[in-house]
Amino acid sequence: MSPSTSSGTGPTLASLTVGDVVAERSVHLERESLVRYAGASGDFNPIHYRDDIAAAVGLPGVLAHGMLTMGLAVETIVPWLGDAGRIVEYGVRFTRPVVVDAENGADLVITAKVGAIDADGARIDLTATFGETTVLGKAQVRVRLDG
């Protein structure tokens, strides 16, 4: 990981190079994580906690909420940024589900790389994988940075 911060105030444009990995982490999800997220979000769709319902609709198992996956991915860059208020825009495409096994859970691995730099800030490209599968497509975050 490239140290791209100056005096603890967050990264600057001058400190970045396209391709720099600015943050990475692994998040372990368990069924309890899904129940907690359902309570916080109000999304109680049973595909997120009941194996029988997930199977009945043709899913490979209980799925993590897409918005949970999306939130975990973007949260990866917040410590690097130093302030979530520097996030200007964020978008993803949901490409594959994260299946959360009842016994083993699921591990989500997120890597954040500098994808582009311009006068106003940078585009950070997020890669979120579950196993060998990328689960978010075109996951991009526009961030505002000082010179």
C-alpha atoms as a printed R data frame, in Angstrom:
    type eleno elety resid chain resno       x       y       z
1   ATOM     1    CA   MET     A     1   0.000   0.000   0.000
2   ATOM     2    CA   SER     A     2   1.322   3.420  -0.921
3   ATOM     3    CA   PRO     A     3   1.489   6.021   1.843
4   ATOM     4    CA   SER     A     4  -0.402   8.878   0.207
5   ATOM     5    CA   THR     A     5  -1.127  11.168   3.105
6   ATOM     6    CA   SER     A     6   0.441  14.421   4.194
7   ATOM     7    CA   SER     A     7   0.693  15.418   7.843
8   ATOM     8    CA   GLY     A     8  -2.319  13.322   8.852
9   ATOM     9    CA   THR     A     9  -4.833  15.461   6.944
10  ATOM    10    CA   GLY     A    10  -5.545  12.936   4.222
11  ATOM    11    CA   PRO     A    11  -4.151  12.347   0.762
12  ATOM    12    CA   THR     A    12  -3.267  15.128  -1.655
13  ATOM    13    CA   LEU     A    13  -3.415  15.109  -5.440
14  ATOM    14    CA   ALA     A    14   0.343  15.559  -5.630
15  ATOM    15    CA   SER     A    15   0.911  12.426  -3.563
16  ATOM    16    CA   LEU     A    16  -1.057  10.130  -5.902
17  ATOM    17    CA   THR     A    17  -0.129   8.129  -8.963
18  ATOM    18    CA   VAL     A    18  -2.560   6.202 -11.127
19  ATOM    19    CA   GLY     A    19  -2.331   2.548 -10.116
20  ATOM    20    CA   ASP     A    20  -1.454   3.186  -6.452
21  ATOM    21    CA   VAL     A    21  -3.201   0.813  -4.064
22  ATOM    22    CA   VAL     A    22  -4.479   3.176  -1.374
23  ATOM    23    CA   ALA     A    23  -6.456   0.768   0.809
24  ATOM    24    CA   GLU     A    24  -7.298  -2.898   1.144
25  ATOM    25    CA   ARG     A    25  -9.063  -5.078   3.638
26  ATOM    26    CA   SER     A    26 -10.908  -8.321   4.165
27  ATOM    27    CA   VAL     A    27 -14.308  -8.445   5.845
28  ATOM    28    CA   HIS     A    28 -15.735 -11.649   7.273
29  ATOM    29    CA   LEU     A    29 -19.528 -11.824   7.048
30  ATOM    30    CA   GLU     A    30 -21.668 -14.181   9.090
31  ATOM    31    CA   ARG     A    31 -25.403 -14.730   9.084
32  ATOM    32    CA   GLU     A    32 -25.551 -12.534  12.179
33  ATOM    33    CA   SER     A    33 -24.026  -9.720  10.077
34  ATOM    34    CA   LEU     A    34 -26.945 -10.037   7.674
35  ATOM    35    CA   VAL     A    35 -29.529  -9.964  10.463
36  ATOM    36    CA   ARG     A    36 -27.922  -6.863  11.950
37  ATOM    37    CA   TYR     A    37 -27.873  -5.157   8.542
38  ATOM    38    CA   ALA     A    38 -31.514  -6.111   7.934
39  ATOM    39    CA   GLY     A    39 -32.455  -4.451  11.209
40  ATOM    40    CA   ALA     A    40 -30.492  -1.298  10.403
41  ATOM    41    CA   SER     A    41 -31.702  -1.016   6.807
42  ATOM    42    CA   GLY     A    42 -35.231  -2.358   7.121
43  ATOM    43    CA   ASP     A    43 -34.546  -4.883   4.328
44  ATOM    44    CA   PHE     A    44 -36.019  -8.095   5.732
45  ATOM    45    CA   ASN     A    45 -36.208  -9.993   2.443
46  ATOM    46    CA   PRO     A    46 -35.926 -13.647   3.557
47  ATOM    47    CA   ILE     A    47 -33.302 -14.446   0.883
48  ATOM    48    CA   HIS     A    48 -30.908 -12.735   3.289
49  ATOM    49    CA   TYR     A    49 -31.503 -15.125   6.192
50  ATOM    50    CA   ARG     A    50 -33.520 -18.219   5.171
51  ATOM    51    CA   ASP     A    51 -31.940 -21.051   3.189
52  ATOM    52    CA   ASP     A    52 -35.308 -22.537   2.214
53  ATOM    53    CA   ILE     A    53 -36.552 -19.289   0.659
54  ATOM    54    CA   ALA     A    54 -33.239 -18.661  -1.127
55  ATOM    55    CA   ALA     A    55 -33.378 -22.188  -2.598
56  ATOM    56    CA   ALA     A    56 -37.056 -21.833  -3.546
57  ATOM    57    CA   VAL     A    57 -36.261 -18.806  -5.725
58  ATOM    58    CA   GLY     A    58 -33.262 -20.520  -7.330
59  ATOM    59    CA   LEU     A    59 -30.444 -18.881  -5.428
60  ATOM    60    CA   PRO     A    60 -27.260 -20.755  -4.441
61  ATOM    61    CA   GLY     A    61 -27.823 -19.861  -0.777
62  ATOM    62    CA   VAL     A    62 -28.492 -16.965   1.555
63  ATOM    63    CA   LEU     A    63 -27.121 -13.764   0.028
64  ATOM    64    CA   ALA     A    64 -25.558 -10.717   1.610
65  ATOM    65    CA   HIS     A    65 -27.531  -7.559   0.897
66  ATOM    66    CA   GLY     A    66 -26.154  -5.779  -2.152
67  ATOM    67    CA   MET     A    67 -26.177  -2.458  -0.339
68  ATOM    68    CA   LEU     A    68 -24.238  -4.020   2.549
69  ATOM    69    CA   THR     A    69 -21.566  -5.186   0.096
70  ATOM    70    CA   MET     A    70 -21.534  -1.755  -1.534
71  ATOM    71    CA   GLY     A    71 -21.209   0.005   1.824
72  ATOM    72    CA   LEU     A    72 -18.417  -2.248   3.043
73  ATOM    73    CA   ALA     A    73 -16.523  -1.638  -0.186
74  ATOM    74    CA   VAL     A    74 -16.601   2.170   0.016
75  ATOM    75    CA   GLU     A    75 -15.903   2.189   3.767
76  ATOM    76    CA   THR     A    76 -12.510   0.696   2.903
77  ATOM    77    CA   ILE     A    77 -11.207   4.080   1.701
78  ATOM    78    CA   VAL     A    78 -12.532   6.241   4.543
79  ATOM    79    CA   PRO     A    79  -9.505   5.780   6.867
80  ATOM    80    CA   TRP     A    80  -7.208   6.660   3.955
81  ATOM    81    CA   LEU     A    81  -9.274   9.735   3.050
82  ATOM    82    CA   GLY     A    82  -9.459  10.882   6.655
83  ATOM    83    CA   ASP     A    83 -12.964  12.252   6.063
84  ATOM    84    CA   ALA     A    84 -15.940  10.532   4.414
85  ATOM    85    CA   GLY     A    85 -17.088  14.016   3.355
86  ATOM    86    CA   ARG     A    86 -14.399  13.917   0.648
87  ATOM    87    CA   ILE     A    87 -16.492  11.334  -1.219
88  ATOM    88    CA   VAL     A    88 -18.284  13.183  -4.006
89  ATOM    89    CA   GLU     A    89 -19.854  10.324  -5.971
90  ATOM    90    CA   TYR     A    90 -20.029   6.540  -5.752
91  ATOM    91    CA   GLY     A    91 -21.524   3.957  -8.047
92  ATOM    92    CA   VAL     A    92 -21.341   0.226  -8.670
93  ATOM    93    CA   ARG     A    93 -22.946  -2.514 -10.692
94  ATOM    94    CA   PHE     A    94 -23.960  -5.615  -8.783
95  ATOM    95    CA   THR     A    95 -22.476  -8.454 -10.839
96  ATOM    96    CA   ARG     A    96 -22.425 -11.538  -8.590
97  ATOM    97    CA   PRO     A    97 -23.898 -12.402  -5.198
98  ATOM    98    CA   VAL     A    98 -22.031 -12.948  -1.958
99  ATOM    99    CA   VAL     A    99 -23.328 -16.262  -0.592
100 ATOM   100    CA   VAL     A   100 -23.027 -16.371   3.193
101 ATOM   101    CA   ASP     A   101 -22.687 -19.956   4.381
102 ATOM   102    CA   ALA     A   102 -24.454 -20.787   7.652
103 ATOM   103    CA   GLU     A   103 -21.321 -22.354   9.178
104 ATOM   104    CA   ASN     A   104 -18.370 -20.682   7.467
105 ATOM   105    CA   GLY     A   105 -19.757 -17.278   6.564
106 ATOM   106    CA   ALA     A   106 -18.140 -15.433   3.655
107 ATOM   107    CA   ASP     A   107 -15.000 -13.399   3.192
108 ATOM   108    CA   LEU     A   108 -15.197 -10.254   1.107
109 ATOM   109    CA   VAL     A   109 -11.858  -8.812  -0.048
110 ATOM   110    CA   ILE     A   110 -11.716  -5.185  -1.137
111 ATOM   111    CA   THR     A   111  -8.853  -3.362  -2.862
112 ATOM   112    CA   ALA     A   112  -8.878   0.353  -3.693
113 ATOM   113    CA   LYS     A   113  -6.642   1.708  -6.460
114 ATOM   114    CA   VAL     A   114  -6.221   5.143  -7.968
115 ATOM   115    CA   GLY     A   115  -7.910   4.915 -11.379
116 ATOM   116    CA   ALA     A   116  -7.627   8.529 -12.560
117 ATOM   117    CA   ILE     A   117  -6.518  11.929 -11.326
118 ATOM   118    CA   ASP     A   118  -7.759  15.348 -12.438
119 ATOM   119    CA   ALA     A   119  -7.696  18.928 -11.135
120 ATOM   120    CA   ASP     A   120 -10.627  18.347  -8.764
121 ATOM   121    CA   GLY     A   121  -9.682  15.032  -7.234
122 ATOM   122    CA   ALA     A   122  -9.338  11.388  -8.092
123 ATOM   123    CA   ARG     A   123 -11.304   8.360  -9.146
124 ATOM   124    CA   ILE     A   124 -10.720   5.399  -6.889
125 ATOM   125    CA   ASP     A   125 -11.530   2.023  -8.410
126 ATOM   126    CA   LEU     A   126 -12.719  -0.609  -5.954
127 ATOM   127    CA   THR     A   127 -12.385  -4.333  -6.543
128 ATOM   128    CA   ALA     A   128 -14.591  -6.462  -4.287
129 ATOM   129    CA   THR     A   129 -14.156 -10.212  -4.503
130 ATOM   130    CA   PHE     A   130 -15.783 -13.192  -2.856
131 ATOM   131    CA   GLY     A   131 -13.664 -16.263  -3.434
132 ATOM   132    CA   GLU     A   132 -12.284 -15.845  -6.932
133 ATOM   133    CA   THR     A   133 -15.331 -13.892  -8.124
134 ATOM   134    CA   THR     A   134 -15.608 -10.135  -8.527
135 ATOM   135    CA   VAL     A   135 -18.969  -9.173  -7.019
136 ATOM   136    CA   LEU     A   136 -19.129  -5.468  -7.867
137 ATOM   137    CA   GLY     A   137 -18.541  -4.168 -11.362
138 ATOM   138    CA   LYS     A   138 -17.410  -0.664 -12.255
139 ATOM   139    CA   ALA     A   139 -17.164   0.217  -8.572
140 ATOM   140    CA   GLN     A   140 -15.841   3.760  -8.722
141 ATOM   141    CA   VAL     A   141 -15.593   6.509  -6.124
142 ATOM   142    CA   ARG     A   142 -14.929  10.147  -6.989
143 ATOM   143    CA   VAL     A   143 -13.069  11.877  -4.166
144 ATOM   144    CA   ARG     A   144 -12.251  15.538  -3.629
145 ATOM   145    CA   LEU     A   145  -8.624  16.188  -2.712
146 ATOM   146    CA   ASP     A   146  -6.439  19.206  -2.132
147 ATOM   147    CA   GLY     A   147  -3.415  19.887  -4.339
